[in-house]
Amino acid sequence: MSILAVNCSDVQFIFRIIHYIINILRWAVVIILLVMVTMDFLKGMMGKSDDEMRKHSSTAVKRVIWAVVVFFIPLLIKTLFAKAGINGGNGLVGPLDWVKCYNSAIK
């Protein structure tokens, strides 16, 4: 038995906490994005030139792109590991079946 191999039920509580924190961070990013993009557009509209409006619009678009990336990183990682076949099935959480244990913990 490996040092890294533990029972799935032993770590499900930790996986639930991690899932909860990830969800809070994902939605916090969306809320912060809405506030910051609104501020960017207001600054651009209050500006005196079209160049200033373009600059603030460009900043807003970059922020939206980064927020989308941050929002989908957990899903992307989970999908990549599932496609790569990094799953096990012996009931122990080892290097190969932590994804299966995580999925059972968050249901």
N, CA, C and O atoms as CSV, one atom per row, in Angstrom:
chain,resi,resn,atom,element,x,y,z
A,1,MET,N,N,0.840,-1.177,0.000
A,1,MET,CA,C,0.000,0.000,0.000
A,1,MET,C,C,0.885,1.241,0.000
A,1,MET,O,O,1.862,1.329,0.744
A,2,SER,N,N,0.528,2.177,-0.833
A,2,SER,CA,C,1.301,3.402,-0.982
A,2,SER,C,C,0.942,4.405,0.115
A,2,SER,O,O,-0.157,4.367,0.668
A,3,ILE,N,N,1.859,5.278,0.414
A,3,ILE,CA,C,1.597,6.348,1.380
A,3,ILE,C,C,0.516,7.278,0.841
A,3,ILE,O,O,-0.268,7.832,1.611
A,4,LEU,N,N,0.472,7.450,-0.484
A,4,LEU,CA,C,-0.501,8.341,-1.104
A,4,LEU,C,C,-1.892,7.730,-1.199
A,4,LEU,O,O,-2.855,8.444,-1.476
A,5,ALA,N,N,-2.019,6.426,-0.976
A,5,ALA,CA,C,-3.306,5.763,-1.118
A,5,ALA,C,C,-4.081,5.832,0.195
A,5,ALA,O,O,-3.652,5.267,1.201
A,6,VAL,N,N,-5.203,6.512,0.189
A,6,VAL,CA,C,-6.087,6.597,1.342
A,6,VAL,C,C,-7.494,6.292,0.871
A,6,VAL,O,O,-7.773,6.294,-0.328
A,7,ASN,N,N,-8.370,6.032,1.811
A,7,ASN,CA,C,-9.757,5.744,1.469
A,7,ASN,C,C,-10.440,6.999,0.948
A,7,ASN,O,O,-10.180,8.104,1.426
A,8,CYS,N,N,-11.307,6.820,-0.025
A,8,CYS,CA,C,-12.008,7.953,-0.632
A,8,CYS,C,C,-12.889,8.665,0.400
A,8,CYS,O,O,-12.979,9.892,0.387
A,9,SER,N,N,-13.526,7.924,1.275
A,9,SER,CA,C,-14.402,8.542,2.272
A,9,SER,C,C,-13.625,9.406,3.263
A,9,SER,O,O,-14.196,10.301,3.886
A,10,ASP,N,N,-12.330,9.146,3.411
A,10,ASP,CA,C,-11.506,9.945,4.322
A,10,ASP,C,C,-11.240,11.353,3.799
A,10,ASP,O,O,-11.045,12.275,4.591
A,11,VAL,N,N,-11.230,11.532,2.494
A,11,VAL,CA,C,-10.890,12.832,1.924
A,11,VAL,C,C,-12.081,13.544,1.279
A,11,VAL,O,O,-11.926,14.637,0.733
A,12,GLN,N,N,-13.253,12.941,1.336
A,12,GLN,CA,C,-14.413,13.569,0.707
A,12,GLN,C,C,-14.756,14.915,1.338
A,12,GLN,O,O,-15.181,15.829,0.630
A,13,PHE,N,N,-14.586,15.057,2.634
A,13,PHE,CA,C,-14.858,16.329,3.302
A,13,PHE,C,C,-13.942,17.425,2.755
A,13,PHE,O,O,-14.387,18.547,2.513
A,14,ILE,N,N,-12.675,17.101,2.562
A,14,ILE,CA,C,-11.713,18.061,2.027
A,14,ILE,C,C,-12.092,18.436,0.592
A,14,ILE,O,O,-12.014,19.603,0.210
A,15,PHE,N,N,-12.498,17.450,-0.192
A,15,PHE,CA,C,-12.904,17.725,-1.574
A,15,PHE,C,C,-14.152,18.600,-1.622
A,15,PHE,O,O,-14.273,19.448,-2.506
A,16,ARG,N,N,-15.078,18.410,-0.690
A,16,ARG,CA,C,-16.266,19.270,-0.645
A,16,ARG,C,C,-15.884,20.716,-0.332
A,16,ARG,O,O,-16.427,21.645,-0.929
A,17,ILE,N,N,-14.957,20.906,0.597
A,17,ILE,CA,C,-14.491,22.255,0.937
A,17,ILE,C,C,-13.801,22.894,-0.266
A,17,ILE,O,O,-14.039,24.063,-0.568
A,18,ILE,N,N,-12.950,22.135,-0.952
A,18,ILE,CA,C,-12.266,22.650,-2.136
A,18,ILE,C,C,-13.278,23.045,-3.206
A,18,ILE,O,O,-13.149,24.101,-3.826
A,19,HIS,N,N,-14.276,22.207,-3.421
A,19,HIS,CA,C,-15.318,22.507,-4.410
A,19,HIS,C,C,-16.081,23.774,-4.035
A,19,HIS,O,O,-16.372,24.603,-4.897
A,20,TYR,N,N,-16.404,23.925,-2.759
A,20,TYR,CA,C,-17.118,25.104,-2.275
A,20,TYR,C,C,-16.287,26.378,-2.495
A,20,TYR,O,O,-16.815,27.395,-2.943
A,21,ILE,N,N,-14.995,26.316,-2.181
A,21,ILE,CA,C,-14.108,27.464,-2.352
A,21,ILE,C,C,-13.962,27.823,-3.830
A,21,ILE,O,O,-13.984,29.000,-4.188
A,22,ILE,N,N,-13.813,26.815,-4.684
A,22,ILE,CA,C,-13.692,27.069,-6.121
A,22,ILE,C,C,-14.943,27.757,-6.648
A,22,ILE,O,O,-14.844,28.695,-7.438
A,23,ASN,N,N,-16.116,27.306,-6.224
A,23,ASN,CA,C,-17.359,27.935,-6.682
A,23,ASN,C,C,-17.471,29.382,-6.205
A,23,ASN,O,O,-17.905,30.254,-6.958
A,24,ILE,N,N,-17.084,29.635,-4.973
A,24,ILE,CA,C,-17.113,31.018,-4.462
A,24,ILE,C,C,-16.177,31.895,-5.281
A,24,ILE,O,O,-16.548,33.007,-5.659
A,25,LEU,N,N,-14.976,31.417,-5.561
A,25,LEU,CA,C,-14.015,32.195,-6.340
A,25,LEU,C,C,-14.513,32.442,-7.762
A,25,LEU,O,O,-14.342,33.535,-8.302
A,26,ARG,N,N,-15.129,31.428,-8.366
A,26,ARG,CA,C,-15.627,31.601,-9.735
A,26,ARG,C,C,-16.688,32.693,-9.799
A,26,ARG,O,O,-16.659,33.533,-10.698
A,27,TRP,N,N,-17.614,32.688,-8.861
A,27,TRP,CA,C,-18.673,33.705,-8.887
A,27,TRP,C,C,-18.172,35.066,-8.429
A,27,TRP,O,O,-18.678,36.094,-8.879
A,28,ALA,N,N,-17.189,35.086,-7.544
A,28,ALA,CA,C,-16.599,36.366,-7.137
A,28,ALA,C,C,-15.900,37.026,-8.320
A,28,ALA,O,O,-15.953,38.247,-8.471
A,29,VAL,N,N,-15.251,36.233,-9.150
A,29,VAL,CA,C,-14.590,36.778,-10.340
A,29,VAL,C,C,-15.622,37.412,-11.266
A,29,VAL,O,O,-15.376,38.481,-11.824
A,30,VAL,N,N,-16.768,36.771,-11.434
A,30,VAL,CA,C,-17.815,37.325,-12.301
A,30,VAL,C,C,-18.338,38.651,-11.740
A,30,VAL,O,O,-18.517,39.611,-12.490
A,31,ILE,N,N,-18.578,38.707,-10.459
A,31,ILE,CA,C,-19.100,39.933,-9.844
A,31,ILE,C,C,-18.073,41.063,-9.930
A,31,ILE,O,O,-18.417,42.193,-10.277
A,32,ILE,N,N,-16.817,40.756,-9.615
A,32,ILE,CA,C,-15.758,41.766,-9.697
A,32,ILE,C,C,-15.594,42.235,-11.142
A,32,ILE,O,O,-15.370,43.419,-11.394
A,33,LEU,N,N,-15.705,41.307,-12.080
A,33,LEU,CA,C,-15.608,41.675,-13.491
A,33,LEU,C,C,-16.696,42.678,-13.879
A,33,LEU,O,O,-16.415,43.681,-14.535
A,34,LEU,N,N,-17.925,42.406,-13.475
A,34,LEU,CA,C,-19.020,43.320,-13.810
A,34,LEU,C,C,-18.764,44.724,-13.260
A,34,LEU,O,O,-19.001,45.717,-13.948
A,35,VAL,N,N,-18.289,44.800,-12.042
A,35,VAL,CA,C,-18.015,46.103,-11.430
A,35,VAL,C,C,-16.878,46.818,-12.163
A,35,VAL,O,O,-16.982,48.004,-12.475
A,36,MET,N,N,-15.802,46.094,-12.432
A,36,MET,CA,C,-14.641,46.732,-13.061
A,36,MET,C,C,-14.922,47.138,-14.510
A,36,MET,O,O,-14.476,48.199,-14.948
A,37,VAL,N,N,-15.651,46.314,-15.255
A,37,VAL,CA,C,-15.971,46.661,-16.637
A,37,VAL,C,C,-16.904,47.867,-16.672
A,37,VAL,O,O,-16.761,48.741,-17.527
A,38,THR,N,N,-17.851,47.915,-15.751
A,38,THR,CA,C,-18.737,49.077,-15.673
A,38,THR,C,C,-17.924,50.339,-15.389
A,38,THR,O,O,-18.164,51.383,-15.997
A,39,MET,N,N,-16.975,50.248,-14.478
A,39,MET,CA,C,-16.128,51.402,-14.180
A,39,MET,C,C,-15.291,51.809,-15.393
A,39,MET,O,O,-15.116,52.999,-15.657
A,40,ASP,N,N,-14.772,50.816,-16.137
A,40,ASP,CA,C,-13.985,51.129,-17.333
A,40,ASP,C,C,-14.820,51.879,-18.361
A,40,ASP,O,O,-14.374,52.879,-18.924
A,41,PHE,N,N,-16.029,51.394,-18.604
A,41,PHE,CA,C,-16.868,52.057,-19.594
A,41,PHE,C,C,-17.299,53.448,-19.133
A,41,PHE,O,O,-17.403,54.368,-19.944
A,42,LEU,N,N,-17.547,53.598,-17.846
A,42,LEU,CA,C,-17.889,54.932,-17.339
A,42,LEU,C,C,-16.711,55.901,-17.485
A,42,LEU,O,O,-16.892,57.063,-17.848
A,43,LYS,N,N,-15.504,55.404,-17.197
A,43,LYS,CA,C,-14.313,56.246,-17.381
A,43,LYS,C,C,-14.154,56.625,-18.842
A,43,LYS,O,O,-13.823,57.765,-19.167
A,44,GLY,N,N,-14.392,55.658,-19.720
A,44,GLY,CA,C,-14.267,55.937,-21.145
A,44,GLY,C,C,-15.289,56.948,-21.633
A,44,GLY,O,O,-14.979,57.801,-22.465
A,45,MET,N,N,-16.513,56.853,-21.115
A,45,MET,CA,C,-17.549,57.795,-21.538
A,45,MET,C,C,-17.295,59.194,-20.983
A,45,MET,O,O,-17.662,60.191,-21.605
A,46,MET,N,N,-16.672,59.262,-19.822
A,46,MET,CA,C,-16.380,60.564,-19.226
A,46,MET,C,C,-15.148,61.217,-19.847
A,46,MET,O,O,-14.901,62.409,-19.666
A,47,GLY,N,N,-14.385,60.413,-20.582
A,47,GLY,CA,C,-13.173,60.941,-21.207
A,47,GLY,C,C,-13.500,61.940,-22.309
A,47,GLY,O,O,-14.618,62.003,-22.819
A,48,LYS,N,N,-12.499,62.703,-22.649
A,48,LYS,CA,C,-12.699,63.779,-23.618
A,48,LYS,C,C,-12.423,63.350,-25.062
A,48,LYS,O,O,-12.806,64.056,-25.994
A,49,SER,N,N,-11.775,62.223,-25.258
A,49,SER,CA,C,-11.410,61.844,-26.619
A,49,SER,C,C,-11.844,60.410,-26.931
A,49,SER,O,O,-12.107,59.609,-26.034
A,50,ASP,N,N,-11.908,60.116,-28.224
A,50,ASP,CA,C,-12.226,58.766,-28.665
A,50,ASP,C,C,-11.106,57.793,-28.332
A,50,ASP,O,O,-11.344,56.609,-28.090
A,51,ASP,N,N,-9.888,58.304,-28.323
A,51,ASP,CA,C,-8.740,57.462,-27.997
A,51,ASP,C,C,-8.849,56.929,-26.565
A,51,ASP,O,O,-8.515,55.776,-26.291
A,52,GLU,N,N,-9.311,57.771,-25.679
A,52,GLU,CA,C,-9.494,57.356,-24.287
A,52,GLU,C,C,-10.587,56.291,-24.183
A,52,GLU,O,O,-10.461,55.351,-23.398
A,53,MET,N,N,-11.648,56.430,-24.961
A,53,MET,CA,C,-12.724,55.438,-24.970
A,53,MET,C,C,-12.210,54.099,-25.498
A,53,MET,O,O,-12.555,53.050,-24.954
A,54,ARG,N,N,-11.397,54.124,-26.543
A,54,ARG,CA,C,-10.822,52.892,-27.079
A,54,ARG,C,C,-9.909,52.214,-26.066
A,54,ARG,O,O,-9.902,50.990,-25.941
A,55,LYS,N,N,-9.143,53.023,-25.347
A,55,LYS,CA,C,-8.228,52.471,-24.346
A,55,LYS,C,C,-9.000,51.759,-23.243
A,55,LYS,O,O,-8.633,50.649,-22.856
A,56,HIS,N,N,-10.053,52.370,-22.735
A,56,HIS,CA,C,-10.847,51.757,-21.669
A,56,HIS,C,C,-11.649,50.559,-22.188
A,56,HIS,O,O,-11.855,49.592,-21.455
A,57,SER,N,N,-12.098,50.614,-23.429
A,57,SER,CA,C,-12.801,49.469,-24.015
A,57,SER,C,C,-11.859,48.284,-24.165
A,57,SER,O,O,-12.244,47.144,-23.907
A,58,SER,N,N,-10.640,48.548,-24.575
A,58,SER,CA,C,-9.642,47.494,-24.719
A,58,SER,C,C,-9.344,46.848,-23.367
A,58,SER,O,O,-9.225,45.627,-23.271
A,59,THR,N,N,-9.227,47.658,-22.343
A,59,THR,CA,C,-9.005,47.133,-20.989
A,59,THR,C,C,-10.176,46.262,-20.547
A,59,THR,O,O,-9.978,45.207,-19.945
A,60,ALA,N,N,-11.387,46.702,-20.844
A,60,ALA,CA,C,-12.580,45.934,-20.461
A,60,ALA,C,C,-12.618,44.593,-21.173
A,60,ALA,O,O,-12.958,43.582,-20.560
A,61,VAL,N,N,-12.280,44.565,-22.443
A,61,VAL,CA,C,-12.280,43.307,-23.200
A,61,VAL,C,C,-11.228,42.356,-22.643
A,61,VAL,O,O,-11.492,41.161,-22.517
A,62,LYS,N,N,-10.059,42.850,-22.313
A,62,LYS,CA,C,-9.011,42.002,-21.719
A,62,LYS,C,C,-9.474,41.426,-20.390
A,62,LYS,O,O,-9.212,40.261,-20.093
A,63,ARG,N,N,-10.153,42.226,-19.597
A,63,ARG,CA,C,-10.655,41.728,-18.310
A,63,ARG,C,C,-11.707,40.650,-18.504
A,63,ARG,O,O,-11.735,39.673,-17.756
A,64,VAL,N,N,-12.560,40.811,-19.483
A,64,VAL,CA,C,-13.580,39.792,-19.768
A,64,VAL,C,C,-12.915,38.486,-20.184
A,64,VAL,O,O,-13.318,37.413,-19.734
A,65,ILE,N,N,-11.911,38.568,-21.033
A,65,ILE,CA,C,-11.206,37.356,-21.478
A,65,ILE,C,C,-10.571,36.643,-20.296
A,65,ILE,O,O,-10.696,35.425,-20.168
A,66,TRP,N,N,-9.892,37.387,-19.430
A,66,TRP,CA,C,-9.255,36.759,-18.261
A,66,TRP,C,C,-10.295,36.173,-17.302
A,66,TRP,O,O,-10.061,35.119,-16.710
A,67,ALA,N,N,-11.416,36.831,-17.144
A,67,ALA,CA,C,-12.454,36.307,-16.261
A,67,ALA,C,C,-13.032,35.005,-16.811
A,67,ALA,O,O,-13.304,34.079,-16.047
A,68,VAL,N,N,-13.219,34.927,-18.110
A,68,VAL,CA,C,-13.713,33.690,-18.722
A,68,VAL,C,C,-12.706,32.568,-18.521
A,68,VAL,O,O,-13.082,31.437,-18.214
A,69,VAL,N,N,-11.435,32.880,-18.693
A,69,VAL,CA,C,-10.394,31.869,-18.477
A,69,VAL,C,C,-10.423,31.367,-17.037
A,69,VAL,O,O,-10.398,30.160,-16.799
A,70,VAL,N,N,-10.475,32.288,-16.076
A,70,VAL,CA,C,-10.504,31.896,-14.660
A,70,VAL,C,C,-11.765,31.095,-14.340
A,70,VAL,O,O,-11.711,30.134,-13.574
A,71,PHE,N,N,-12.888,31.481,-14.918
A,71,PHE,CA,C,-14.155,30.802,-14.648
A,71,PHE,C,C,-14.127,29.355,-15.135
A,71,PHE,O,O,-14.700,28.476,-14.491
A,72,PHE,N,N,-13.462,29.098,-16.270
A,72,PHE,CA,C,-13.494,27.762,-16.854
A,72,PHE,C,C,-12.263,26.907,-16.571
A,72,PHE,O,O,-12.211,25.769,-17.036
A,73,ILE,N,N,-11.281,27.394,-15.838
A,73,ILE,CA,C,-10.090,26.597,-15.541
A,73,ILE,C,C,-10.427,25.287,-14.808
A,73,ILE,O,O,-9.930,24.237,-15.215
A,74,PRO,N,N,-11.252,25.302,-13.746
A,74,PRO,CA,C,-11.553,24.027,-13.080
A,74,PRO,C,C,-12.228,23.018,-14.016
A,74,PRO,O,O,-11.914,21.828,-13.977
A,75,LEU,N,N,-13.137,23.483,-14.838
A,75,LEU,CA,C,-13.814,22.593,-15.781
A,75,LEU,C,C,-12.823,22.043,-16.807
A,75,LEU,O,O,-12.881,20.864,-17.156
A,76,LEU,N,N,-11.932,22.878,-17.282
A,76,LEU,CA,C,-10.942,22.453,-18.260
A,76,LEU,C,C,-10.012,21.392,-17.675
A,76,LEU,O,O,-9.738,20.382,-18.325
A,77,ILE,N,N,-9.533,21.611,-16.471
A,77,ILE,CA,C,-8.635,20.646,-15.829
A,77,ILE,C,C,-9.348,19.318,-15.606
A,77,ILE,O,O,-8.790,18.254,-15.875
A,78,LYS,N,N,-10.574,19.383,-15.116
A,78,LYS,CA,C,-11.350,18.167,-14.864
A,78,LYS,C,C,-11.590,17.396,-16.164
A,78,LYS,O,O,-11.489,16.170,-16.186
A,79,THR,N,N,-11.903,18.100,-17.226
A,79,THR,CA,C,-12.151,17.460,-18.514
A,79,THR,C,C,-10.879,16.835,-19.081
A,79,THR,O,O,-10.908,15.722,-19.605
A,80,LEU,N,N,-9.771,17.552,-18.974
A,80,LEU,CA,C,-8.511,17.003,-19.483
A,80,LEU,C,C,-8.107,15.731,-18.750
A,80,LEU,O,O,-7.661,14.771,-19.378
A,81,PHE,N,N,-8.257,15.711,-17.429
A,81,PHE,CA,C,-7.917,14.507,-16.682
A,81,PHE,C,C,-8.866,13.359,-17.017
A,81,PHE,O,O,-8.441,12.207,-17.096
A,82,ALA,N,N,-10.143,13.666,-17.213
A,82,ALA,CA,C,-11.104,12.614,-17.573
A,82,ALA,C,C,-10.780,12.037,-18.949
A,82,ALA,O,O,-10.846,10.823,-19.143
A,83,LYS,N,N,-10.429,12.903,-19.910
A,83,LYS,CA,C,-10.090,12.442,-21.261
A,83,LYS,C,C,-8.784,11.663,-21.276
A,83,LYS,O,O,-8.616,10.745,-22.078
A,84,ALA,N,N,-7.865,12.022,-20.396
A,84,ALA,CA,C,-6.582,11.330,-20.348
A,84,ALA,C,C,-6.701,9.978,-19.657
A,84,ALA,O,O,-5.759,9.186,-19.676
A,85,GLY,N,N,-7.848,9.711,-19.051
A,85,GLY,CA,C,-8.055,8.420,-18.398
A,85,GLY,C,C,-7.411,8.335,-17.042
A,85,GLY,O,O,-7.045,7.243,-16.606
A,86,ILE,N,N,-7.262,9.446,-16.361
A,86,ILE,CA,C,-6.648,9.424,-15.041
A,86,ILE,C,C,-7.750,9.155,-14.019
A,86,ILE,O,O,-8.131,10.034,-13.246
A,87,ASN,N,N,-8.233,7.967,-14.033
A,87,ASN,CA,C,-9.243,7.490,-13.090
A,87,ASN,C,C,-8.866,6.079,-12.688
A,87,ASN,O,O,-8.261,5.350,-13.474
A,88,GLY,N,N,-9.209,5.693,-11.500
A,88,GLY,CA,C,-8.980,4.328,-11.056
A,88,GLY,C,C,-10.293,3.721,-10.642
A,88,GLY,O,O,-11.350,4.191,-11.062
A,89,GLY,N,N,-10.255,2.690,-9.830
A,89,GLY,CA,C,-11.507,2.103,-9.423
A,89,GLY,C,C,-11.375,1.152,-8.256
A,89,GLY,O,O,-12.245,0.301,-8.069
A,90,ASN,N,N,-10.300,1.261,-7.448
A,90,ASN,CA,C,-10.088,0.315,-6.363
A,90,ASN,C,C,-10.587,0.820,-5.017
A,90,ASN,O,O,-10.383,0.139,-4.012
A,91,GLY,N,N,-11.237,1.992,-4.950
A,91,GLY,CA,C,-11.755,2.523,-3.699
A,91,GLY,C,C,-10.741,3.315,-2.907
A,91,GLY,O,O,-11.095,3.987,-1.938
A,92,LEU,N,N,-9.492,3.244,-3.303
A,92,LEU,CA,C,-8.450,4.010,-2.629
A,92,LEU,C,C,-8.114,5.234,-3.453
A,92,LEU,O,O,-8.129,5.193,-4.683
A,93,VAL,N,N,-7.817,6.309,-2.777
A,93,VAL,CA,C,-7.435,7.530,-3.482
A,93,VAL,C,C,-5.924,7.503,-3.646
A,93,VAL,O,O,-5.178,7.688,-2.685
A,94,GLY,N,N,-5.498,7.278,-4.838
A,94,GLY,CA,C,-4.081,7.275,-5.151
A,94,GLY,C,C,-3.820,8.275,-6.251
A,94,GLY,O,O,-4.658,9.131,-6.535
A,95,PRO,N,N,-2.670,8.171,-6.865
A,95,PRO,CA,C,-2.357,9.128,-7.915
A,95,PRO,C,C,-3.282,9.029,-9.125
A,95,PRO,O,O,-3.327,9.961,-9.928
A,96,LEU,N,N,-4.017,7.935,-9.279
A,96,LEU,CA,C,-4.797,7.738,-10.491
A,96,LEU,C,C,-6.298,7.912,-10.334
A,96,LEU,O,O,-6.992,8.043,-11.342
A,97,ASP,N,N,-6.822,7.920,-9.137
A,97,ASP,CA,C,-8.284,7.957,-9.029
A,97,ASP,C,C,-8.820,9.068,-8.138
A,97,ASP,O,O,-9.912,8.939,-7.584
A,98,TRP,N,N,-8.086,10.137,-7.992
A,98,TRP,CA,C,-8.570,11.253,-7.183
A,98,TRP,C,C,-9.711,11.975,-7.876
A,98,TRP,O,O,-10.549,12.573,-7.201
A,99,VAL,N,N,-9.772,11.940,-9.203
A,99,VAL,CA,C,-10.853,12.606,-9.935
A,99,VAL,C,C,-12.180,11.911,-9.646
A,99,VAL,O,O,-13.201,12.570,-9.454
A,100,LYS,N,N,-12.164,10.597,-9.616
A,100,LYS,CA,C,-13.382,9.840,-9.313
A,100,LYS,C,C,-13.856,10.129,-7.896
A,100,LYS,O,O,-15.058,10.268,-7.666
A,101,CYS,N,N,-12.947,10.221,-6.955
A,101,CYS,CA,C,-13.300,10.514,-5.572
A,101,CYS,C,C,-13.841,11.942,-5.459
A,101,CYS,O,O,-14.814,12.174,-4.742
A,102,TYR,N,N,-13.227,12.894,-6.151
A,102,TYR,CA,C,-13.694,14.277,-6.145
A,102,TYR,C,C,-15.101,14.364,-6.711
A,102,TYR,O,O,-15.957,15.047,-6.149
A,103,ASN,N,N,-15.347,13.675,-7.822
A,103,ASN,CA,C,-16.682,13.692,-8.434
A,103,ASN,C,C,-17.737,13.081,-7.514
A,103,ASN,O,O,-18.864,13.572,-7.455
A,104,SER,N,N,-17.384,12.025,-6.806
A,104,SER,CA,C,-18.368,11.423,-5.884
A,104,SER,C,C,-18.589,12.299,-4.649
A,104,SER,O,O,-19.656,12.242,-4.039
A,105,ALA,N,N,-17.600,13.102,-4.277
A,105,ALA,CA,C,-17.732,13.963,-3.089
A,105,ALA,C,C,-18.624,15.165,-3.357
A,105,ALA,O,O,-19.287,15.650,-2.440
A,106,ILE,N,N,-18.658,15.654,-4.583
A,106,ILE,CA,C,-19.407,16.881,-4.859
A,106,ILE,C,C,-20.832,16.616,-5.315
A,106,ILE,O,O,-21.577,17.560,-5.575
A,107,LYS,N,N,-21.220,15.377,-5.415
A,107,LYS,CA,C,-22.607,15.066,-5.831
A,107,LYS,C,C,-23.551,15.148,-4.683
A,107,LYS,O,O,-24.749,14.919,-4.851
